[in-house]
Amino acid sequence: GGLAAAARLARQGFDVQLFEKTRGPGGRCNQLRVDGFTWDIGPTIVLMPEVFEETFRALGRRIEDYLTLIRCDPNYRVHFRDGSDVTFTSELCTMGRELERVEPGSFQRYLAFLAQGRTQYRISLDHFVGRNFDGISDYLSPGVLAKIFKARAHRRMYADVSRFFQDDRLRAALTFQTMYLGVSPFESPAVYGLLPFTELGVGIWFPKGGLYAIPLALERLAREEGVRLHYGTPVERILTENGRTTGVRLVGGEVVPADAVLCNADLPYAYEKLLDPKDAPFKRAPKLRFTSSGYMLYLGMKKKVPELLHHNVMFGRDYAGSFDDIFQRFRVPEDPSFYVNVPSHTDASLAPEGKDALYVLVPVPHQHPNLDWKVEGPKVRAKVFQRLGELGFPNLEADIEVERVFTPDDWAGTYNLARGSAFGLAQNFFQVGPFRPTNVDPNVKNLFFVGASTQPGTGLPTVLISAKLVTERLVTWARKEGVTLAPRTEAPVPVEVAA
């Protein structure tokens, strides 16, 4: 979000400097490299490629010159506790056979489900996610309310999907996608039916080189537009005075003055740690709800694991109960569901020859006093390998050559994510649209926000849209301030950025 916004702002004529705590671009969309193995740390799939294309097009570029997107088909295989599995694909005839094998008569309803998902997708992009909301009146106008009902944003995801499918396995397989946003399908608005539609109707994509190719491409864009990037340079304080921000103070004491500040740090963290509560009070803080976190295993294997697809989902026994555990009881489910990603199946350069890189994500609660990850982590790890053994991989643990672990404590410490919440603020009904923290501070008029915890929400495509929306805000602010901007029209100077 910060990189995309920086590039957009520089193109509009702003003089932009970017300060980043870590040693390179990407934030949560980062990369881990050990002994020839390469893993994406956070996101692992690209959805809504049109949003990525728009970002590059808005900057006068072609996405093909910066990224090579590979379509993953089949999309993924889902394994259930009864020993059955379903392979999801965008190829309709094959998908029909898979669905009919599980629930006879379901394919016709699946087509209706996709049609509804397409409607939700277009309404969301065109009328909800793709715009700024200044207040509740924007949301409750007759035109917007009609679209809320048409997109079924007033219903719950799981209940809505259950209208189309009777088999609990299919209901689970077509609702777990809300966890891409770190929210429960039993609590999230049904409008997120757009997520399985984007997977199955539009496709799942993977950039050559892994998801980290995206921040590298955005970094290159930013440099070409003249943005000055400062890595390994954490911000200690956003300075405010008389209802305005005057710049930032870096760790070490250096003050960098600025006419406006755009904060890409996680918004709750920024209000808690970077801002003076007297100048920028955040009264909603105690009432905010956060997304889940993730317990991560990054495994370098001594050999190939050809039986796994690029994307694999393993469900535990109690689907509904596991979400109550994560979001209500703040404990790790007794039989956790988890996701296994094998990126080297699609891009062999991500592992040494004859070997595979495996990424395991177990959805778990965000940080909580009841959870000590020095204790919980080994328990979760043992359950993962026990389940993989039951699925036909009894020697997987013995075949590990390299292993790295990431817990909610690491999400909090490395990326300054409040409560170690890997996806930022939750996207329930009262934390979307005008109910979500806005991308301009109500008290500090030249302080802006971009990223997962501000409008419009979390997820890679949504964060890129956030960059577009906040750029519009900053251009409007500059005009009101009487600042003269000279949008760039000449061709950019190509810049090569080494990975």
PyMOL commands that set and color helices and strands:
alter all, ss='L'
color gray80, all
select helices_A, chain A and resi 2-11+49-58+63-65+92-102+106-128+136-139+142-150+157-161+168-173+176-180+190-202+213-224+267-274+285-287+319-329+343-345+348-350+373-390+397-399+408-415+418-420+429-431+433-435+460-481
alter helices_A, ss='H'
color red, helices_A
select strands_A, chain A and resi 17-19+31-34+37-40+69-72+76-79+85-88+204-207+228-230+235-241+244-250+255-257+261-263+293-301+311-314+338-341+357-364+400-406+447-449
alter strands_A, ss='S'
color yellow, strands_A
deselect
rebuild
show_as cartoon
